[in-house]
Structures are given as structure tokens and as C-alpha cells.
Amino acid sequence: MPTIYEYLGIIIQFYSREHEPIHIHAIYNGNVVKVSLFVRDGKVYRVTYANHTGAFSPAKMKQLKDFVKVYKQSLLYAWQQYFDNHVAIKPVKITKKI
């Protein structure tokens, strides 16, 4: 399970044997939110969020959505690097609010 980012305590990961649609798992306080990225012509055009185990607080969910809004193309690129090109991902820790 490579960690891609840590943003204000939210861990953003891919699971190792992933499948499409392109998605990440955001983990905070034992709760997991699946974030799916829908791509057309190399651009993310839609994002959906689904709770897997419990829910993030409204404030933490807003932080996650703000992060994804800014980093969605970077997340797509990381997916392509890891799953298509088999390149290791180095995690990035972000400690300042977007």
C-alpha cells in the first residue's frame, strides 16, 4: 500500500492490487473514504467520495475535498506512474492548509 500524500493527518494511499476506476483511499482516525477520479482526455473531470468505514468529520471532509481539488491531476499522474509504469512513489507530507 504505497502512501502518496499525508495532508494534515489524512493518509492518501493506493492499495497494491488496485483496479479502475482510478481511485485513492483517504484514511483518518481509522475511517476510510474512497475517492474515485473519472478521467477524459487525460484530465480529471469528476470526483466522487464514498465512505468505507465510518465517516470523516465535516471539517476533515472539507480538507480532503480541498486537497483533491488542488491535487487531482497529481493523483492521476501518481496512479499512472505506479500502476502503468511501475515506478515507486515517494510520499509527500503536507502540513499547511490549502
C-alpha positions, 0 to 999 in steps of 0.5 A, spaced: 500 500 500 504 505 497 502 512 501 502 518 496 500 524 500 499 525 508 495 532 508 494 534 515 493 527 518 489 524 512 493 518 509 492 518 501 494 511 499 493 506 493 492 499 495 497 494 491 492 490 487 488 496 485 483 496 479 479 502 475 476 506 476 482 510 478 481 511 485 485 513 492 483 511 499 483 517 504 484 514 511 483 518 518 482 516 525 481 509 522 475 511 517 476 510 510 473 514 504 474 512 497 475 517 492 474 515 485 477 520 479 473 519 472 478 521 467 477 524 459 482 526 455 487 525 460 484 530 465 480 529 471 473 531 470 469 528 476 470 526 483 466 522 487 467 520 495 464 514 498 465 512 505 468 505 507 468 505 514 465 510 518 465 517 516 470 523 516 468 529 520 465 535 516 471 539 517 476 533 515 471 532 509 472 539 507 480 538 507 480 532 503 475 535 498 480 541 498 486 537 497 483 533 491 481 539 488 488 542 488 491 535 487 487 531 482 491 531 476 497 529 481 493 523 483 492 521 476 499 522 474 501 518 481 496 512 479 499 512 472 506 512 474 505 506 479 500 502 476 502 503 468 509 504 469 511 501 475 515 506 478 515 507 486 512 513 489 515 517 494 510 520 499 509 527 500 507 530 507 503 536 507 502 540 513 499 547 511 492 548 509 490 549 502 
